[in-house]
């Protein structure tokens, strides 16, 4: 079972614990697991930009946040799972 998954709900009901358990249990099925805060568009972009820094540390520090986020989206599209 691979693909994008989202968990939402009220604070304090165990979403993070559930996601961590799922990621650990199915780690063999995914290329990368990355946590994004999706409370706002800005936080999503920031999270994707952070992913770019992790995946491409030689290039990403020279790019701005929007470029890094766009690069991360392309990377995810080219790397199934």
For each residue, the residues with C-beta under 8 A, 3 or more apart:
1: 26 29
2: 29 30 80 81
3:
4:
5: 19 22
6: 38
7: 15 18 19
8: 15
9: 13 15
10: 13
11:
12:
13: 9 10
14: 17 18
15: 7 8 9 18 19
16: 19 20
17: 14 20 21
18: 7 14 15 21 22
19: 5 7 15 16 22 23 35
20: 16 17 23 24
21: 17 18 24 25
22: 5 18 19 25 26
23: 19 20 26 27 30 33
24: 20 21 27
25: 21 22
26: 1 22 23 29 30
27: 23 24 30 33
28:
29: 1 2 26 81
30: 2 23 26 27 33 81
31: 79 80 81
32: 51 55 76 79
33: 23 27 30
34: 47 51 54
35: 19 47
36: 43 44 47 48
37: 43 44 46 47
38: 6 43 44 47
39: 43
40: 43 44
41: 44 45
42: 45 46
43: 36 37 38 39 40 46 47
44: 36 37 38 40 41 47 48 69
45: 41 42 48 49 65 66 69
46: 37 42 43 49 50 65 69
47: 34 35 36 37 38 43 44 50 51
48: 36 44 45 51 52 68 69 72 73
49: 45 46 52 53 60 65 66 68 69 72
50: 46 47 53 54 68
51: 32 34 47 48 54 55 72 75
52: 48 49 55 56 60 63 68 69 71 72 75
53: 49 50 56 57 60 61 68
54: 34 50 51 57
55: 32 51 52 60 72 75
56: 52 53 59 60 71 75
57: 53 54 60 61
58:
59: 56 62 63 71
60: 49 52 53 55 56 57 63 68 71
61: 53 57
62: 59
63: 52 59 60 67 68 71
64: 67 68
65: 45 46 49 68 69
66: 45 49 69 70
67: 63 64 70 71
68: 48 49 50 52 53 60 63 64 65 71 72
69: 44 45 46 48 49 52 65 66 72 73
70: 66 67 73 74
71: 52 56 59 60 63 67 68 74 75
72: 48 49 51 52 55 68 69 75 76
73: 48 69 70 76 77
74: 70 71 77 78
75: 51 52 55 56 71 72 78 79
76: 32 72 73 79
77: 73 74
78: 74 75
79: 31 32 75 76
80: 2 31
81: 2 29 30 31
